[in-house]
Amino acid sequence: MKLCLRVIRGAGVGASATFSPDEPLVVGRGSQSRLQILDEGLSRTHCRFFWREGEPWVEDLGSKNGTTVNGQRLAAP
């Protein structure tokens, strides 16, 4: 199964990328990110979407501004 992540607000609106169990997705403003969003609020490698036990997950990659899901800030690794 693949899921599509699409930017719906702010910088990069309309940009999208997919991720699957064998291909995680790194989001950030750096060129090494598969979903690159040129926004100063994002780190070069900001967060990673991946699959765990058949469910999609997201983890913050130590970004300066953090990552939130449904208003809850994720813990950095």
Secondary structure in CASP SS format (residue, H / E / C, confidence):
PFRMAT SS
TARGET T0000
AUTHOR 0000-0000-0000
METHOD secondary structure of the structure
MODEL  1
M C 1.00
K C 1.00
L E 1.00
C E 1.00
L E 1.00
R E 1.00
V C 1.00
I C 1.00
R C 1.00
G C 1.00
A C 1.00
G C 1.00
V C 1.00
G C 1.00
A C 1.00
S E 1.00
A E 1.00
T E 1.00
F E 1.00
S E 1.00
P C 1.00
D C 1.00
E E 1.00
P C 1.00
L E 1.00
V E 1.00
V E 1.00
G E 1.00
R C 1.00
G C 1.00
S C 1.00
Q C 1.00
S C 1.00
R C 1.00
L E 1.00
Q E 1.00
I C 1.00
L C 1.00
D C 1.00
E C 1.00
G C 1.00
L C 1.00
S C 1.00
R C 1.00
T C 1.00
H C 1.00
C E 1.00
R E 1.00
F E 1.00
F E 1.00
W E 1.00
R E 1.00
E C 1.00
G C 1.00
E E 1.00
P E 1.00
W E 1.00
V E 1.00
E E 1.00
D E 1.00
L C 1.00
G C 1.00
S C 1.00
K C 1.00
N C 1.00
G C 1.00
T C 1.00
T E 1.00
V E 1.00
N C 1.00
G C 1.00
Q E 1.00
R E 1.00
L C 1.00
A C 1.00
A C 1.00
P C 1.00
END
